[in-house]
Amino acid sequence: MSHPVLSSIHVHPLKAVRGHAPREAVVEPWGLAGDRRWVLVDSTDKIVTQRPHPRLALAAAELLPGGGVRVSAPGKKPLPIEVPEPVTTTTIEVWRDKVEAVPAADAAHAWWSAYLDTDIRLMHLDDPATRRPVDPAYGKPGETVSFADGYPLLLTALSSLDALNSLIAQGDHADEGPLPMNRFRPNVVVSGTAPWAEDDWSRIAIGEVSFRITKKSGRCVVTTTDQTTAERGKEPLRTLARHRRFGDQLCFGTNLVPESTGTVRLGDPVTVLE
């Protein structure tokens, strides 16, 4: 087995849409710089994701200098959006969390409402250091997270994806595989490990940046959504239900909280500390 290394990095500036894969990224206490600092909400101020709107898989957000984003989607003229001034905030609901966020310009709301054909607003997380704490069941006092599902970073392993795809190939929906890693929307992907090795990690370092492992990542229907067509199938949830059920969750990947800050780069060694 070769020494584990960081094989890809993924930053999603706007939750639920396509991001980009830089060669390096700054690790901040609440996640990768620029990752999931924007979110869409509906008329009740609840977050909008690919769960009810799989067409979000076809949209993209490019991070601009200063933290703004340039959004694009099929049939829509791309729109650059500046970071709004935090003059007023709105309380939005991110799963079970109430979070203060800043509304974007009206043009951004109109753009997304037209694309999804429903009332949508775009919101920005102005102060990730204070707005949303990590789940206290797994977080420590003062630890915060962006608009990610629950934890600052999600790590997946190429060997585990290969193992999952082998299991899918033996199942009733083999024609849906092999699945690409983008189904799982990770932040960091490692290579050179044994399949499912990440299940047993407690602390790791990527280059010079250290991380604490919190819990395995429970997966939802978004993983069944083809990120290039927005079509849905049965996998990987059918196979995860047979082989990767932990309690009431179907798991793939693991969640990380940074213990330090710095820059991670493609090819950085991944060292298991505990």
Protein Blocks (a to p, Z undefined) as FASTA:
>chain_A
ZZdddfbdcddfbghiacdddfbdcddfkbcehiakbccddfkopacdfklmmmlmmpcc
dddehhiacdddehiacdddddddffbccdddehjaccddddddfklmmmmmmmnopacd
ddddfblmlmpccdfklmcehiacdfbfkbmbdcddfklmmmmmmmmmmmmklmmpccdf
klnopabdcehiaehklmmpcbdcehjbccddfbdcdddfklmpcfklopacfbfklmmm
mmmcghjaccedjddddfbecdddehiacddfZZ
